[in-house]
Amino acid sequence: MAALSGPIGVCTGNCRMRCIVRFYCIALLLCGPAFGSGDDEAFVVLPVDEAFELSARRDGARIAIRFDVTDGHYLYRDRLSVLSGGKPVGLAALPEGVAKDDPYFGRVQVLPQGFGSTFADAGHGEFTVRYQGCAEAGFCYPPQEREFRIAAEDTSLHISRDPRSRPRSRPF
């Protein structure tokens, strides 16, 4: 144990570095909130179905889907896919997206606003939507999968929180 010289609690010699580290740690703990984002509100992680509300309806021989994306959130365009009849289907009129330098995936196209699209119903009203998104505050949701079943004569709106839709996180 190093001997202290001088008044009690004053660091000299070998313990000088420890005192400096302690000082900066205490300063960060005490002053950290003062140097925050400047927002009075803390970031709250929304449930995935609130951040990205997914709905679907029948439109003749096609299925129309719609994502409502909450402000401050975005979907990865290349992480959005639909399976109908167990096979991938192309989405019509999918927005191009906005270029973003993502810390996890590099340069990607993201969809920061709500959008809609349609696809041919090859699965008799049964289809799966896969997607992944993040909050601008830095929180990313795990990949999601939603299953829908819409009868041929049913043209009503179905929300992903519908009991016929099973939210399920899955790896891509």
C-alpha positions as CSV (number, residue, x, y, z in Angstrom):
1,M,0.0,0.0,0.0
2,A,1.4,3.4,-1.0
3,A,2.1,5.8,1.9
4,L,0.4,9.2,1.7
5,S,2.4,12.2,2.3
6,G,0.8,15.5,3.1
7,P,-2.8,16.1,4.3
8,I,-5.1,13.1,4.5
9,G,-6.9,12.5,1.2
10,V,-4.4,14.3,-1.0
11,C,-2.9,12.0,-3.6
12,T,0.8,12.0,-4.4
13,G,3.1,9.6,-6.1
14,N,1.6,6.3,-7.3
15,C,-2.0,7.1,-6.5
16,R,-2.1,10.3,-8.5
17,M,-3.5,8.5,-11.6
18,R,-6.3,6.8,-9.5
19,C,-7.3,10.2,-8.1
20,I,-7.5,11.7,-11.6
21,V,-9.6,8.8,-12.8
22,R,-11.9,9.1,-9.8
23,F,-12.3,12.8,-10.3
24,Y,-13.3,12.4,-13.9
25,C,-15.7,9.6,-13.1
26,I,-17.4,11.6,-10.4
27,A,-17.5,14.6,-12.7
28,L,-19.1,12.6,-15.5
29,L,-21.7,11.1,-13.1
30,L,-22.6,14.5,-11.7
31,C,-22.4,16.6,-14.9
32,G,-23.5,14.0,-17.5
33,P,-27.2,14.9,-17.4
34,A,-26.3,18.6,-17.9
35,F,-24.6,17.7,-21.2
36,G,-27.4,15.4,-22.5
37,S,-29.4,15.9,-25.7
38,G,-31.1,19.0,-24.4
39,D,-34.5,17.4,-24.6
40,D,-36.6,17.5,-21.5
41,E,-38.1,14.1,-22.4
42,A,-36.2,10.9,-22.1
43,F,-36.3,8.5,-25.1
44,V,-39.0,5.9,-24.6
45,V,-38.8,2.6,-26.5
46,L,-42.2,2.1,-28.2
47,P,-43.6,-1.4,-28.7
48,V,-42.8,-2.5,-32.2
49,D,-46.5,-2.5,-33.2
50,E,-46.8,1.2,-32.2
51,A,-43.5,2.2,-33.9
52,F,-44.6,0.4,-37.1
53,E,-48.3,-0.1,-37.4
54,L,-49.0,-2.7,-40.2
55,S,-52.4,-3.1,-41.7
56,A,-53.7,-5.2,-44.6
57,R,-56.9,-5.5,-46.7
58,R,-58.1,-7.3,-49.8
59,D,-58.3,-5.3,-53.0
60,G,-59.8,-7.6,-55.6
61,A,-57.2,-10.2,-56.5
62,R,-54.5,-8.3,-54.7
63,I,-53.7,-7.6,-51.1
64,A,-52.9,-4.1,-50.0
65,I,-50.6,-3.5,-47.0
66,R,-49.9,-0.3,-45.3
67,F,-47.2,0.7,-42.8
68,D,-47.7,3.7,-40.6
69,V,-44.2,4.7,-39.3
70,T,-44.1,6.7,-36.1
71,D,-42.0,9.9,-36.2
72,G,-38.4,9.3,-35.2
73,H,-38.5,5.7,-36.6
74,Y,-37.7,4.1,-39.9
75,L,-37.9,0.7,-41.6
76,Y,-35.0,-0.8,-43.6
77,R,-36.2,-1.1,-47.2
78,D,-34.1,-4.2,-47.9
79,R,-35.4,-5.9,-44.8
80,L,-39.1,-5.7,-45.9
81,S,-40.5,-8.8,-47.7
82,V,-43.8,-10.6,-48.2
83,L,-44.4,-14.3,-48.6
84,S,-47.7,-15.4,-50.2
85,G,-48.4,-19.1,-50.7
86,G,-45.0,-19.7,-49.0
87,K,-43.1,-17.9,-51.8
88,P,-41.6,-14.4,-51.9
89,V,-43.7,-11.9,-53.9
90,G,-42.8,-8.5,-55.3
91,L,-44.4,-5.4,-53.8
92,A,-45.8,-2.9,-56.2
93,A,-44.9,0.8,-55.9
94,L,-42.6,0.4,-52.9
95,P,-41.0,3.8,-52.2
96,E,-37.4,4.1,-53.1
97,G,-36.5,5.3,-49.6
98,V,-33.9,7.7,-48.2
99,A,-30.2,6.9,-48.1
100,K,-28.8,6.5,-44.6
101,D,-25.3,5.7,-43.2
102,D,-26.3,3.0,-40.7
103,P,-23.8,2.1,-38.0
104,Y,-24.8,-1.6,-38.3
105,F,-25.6,-2.2,-42.0
106,G,-23.6,0.6,-43.7
107,R,-25.2,2.7,-46.5
108,V,-28.9,1.6,-46.7
109,Q,-32.2,2.8,-48.0
110,V,-34.7,3.5,-45.2
111,L,-38.4,4.2,-45.1
112,P,-39.0,7.0,-42.5
113,Q,-42.6,7.6,-43.4
114,G,-45.8,5.7,-43.8
115,F,-46.4,3.9,-47.2
116,G,-48.6,1.4,-48.8
117,S,-48.1,-1.3,-51.4
118,T,-49.9,-4.2,-53.1
119,F,-49.1,-7.7,-54.2
120,A,-50.8,-10.6,-56.1
121,D,-52.6,-12.9,-53.7
122,A,-51.0,-16.3,-54.4
123,G,-51.8,-17.8,-51.0
124,H,-55.6,-17.5,-50.9
125,G,-55.4,-14.6,-48.3
126,E,-52.7,-16.1,-46.2
127,F,-49.4,-14.2,-46.3
128,T,-46.5,-13.2,-44.1
129,V,-44.8,-9.8,-43.8
130,R,-41.2,-9.6,-42.6
131,Y,-39.6,-6.3,-41.6
132,Q,-37.0,-4.6,-39.4
133,G,-36.7,-1.0,-38.2
134,C,-35.0,1.3,-35.8
135,A,-35.6,4.5,-33.8
136,E,-33.5,7.5,-34.7
137,A,-32.4,7.6,-31.1
138,G,-30.3,4.5,-31.7
139,F,-32.6,1.6,-30.7
140,C,-33.1,-1.1,-33.3
141,Y,-35.9,-3.6,-33.1
142,P,-35.2,-7.3,-33.9
143,P,-36.5,-8.6,-37.2
144,Q,-40.3,-9.1,-37.1
145,E,-42.7,-11.4,-38.9
146,R,-46.5,-11.0,-39.1
147,E,-48.9,-13.6,-40.5
148,F,-52.2,-12.6,-41.9
149,R,-55.3,-14.6,-43.1
150,I,-57.9,-12.7,-45.1
151,A,-60.9,-14.5,-46.6
152,A,-61.6,-14.0,-50.3
153,E,-64.8,-12.0,-49.7
154,D,-63.2,-10.0,-46.8
155,T,-62.3,-6.4,-47.8
156,S,-62.1,-5.0,-44.2
157,L,-58.9,-3.6,-42.7
158,H,-56.8,-6.0,-40.6
159,I,-54.2,-4.6,-38.2
160,S,-51.1,-6.6,-37.2
161,R,-52.4,-6.7,-33.6
162,D,-55.4,-8.7,-34.8
163,P,-55.5,-12.1,-33.1
164,R,-55.2,-13.7,-36.6
165,S,-51.7,-12.1,-36.8
166,R,-48.9,-13.6,-34.8
167,P,-46.1,-11.2,-33.9
168,R,-42.9,-13.1,-33.8
169,S,-39.3,-12.0,-33.8
170,R,-37.1,-14.0,-36.1
171,P,-33.5,-13.8,-37.4
172,F,-33.0,-12.8,-41.1
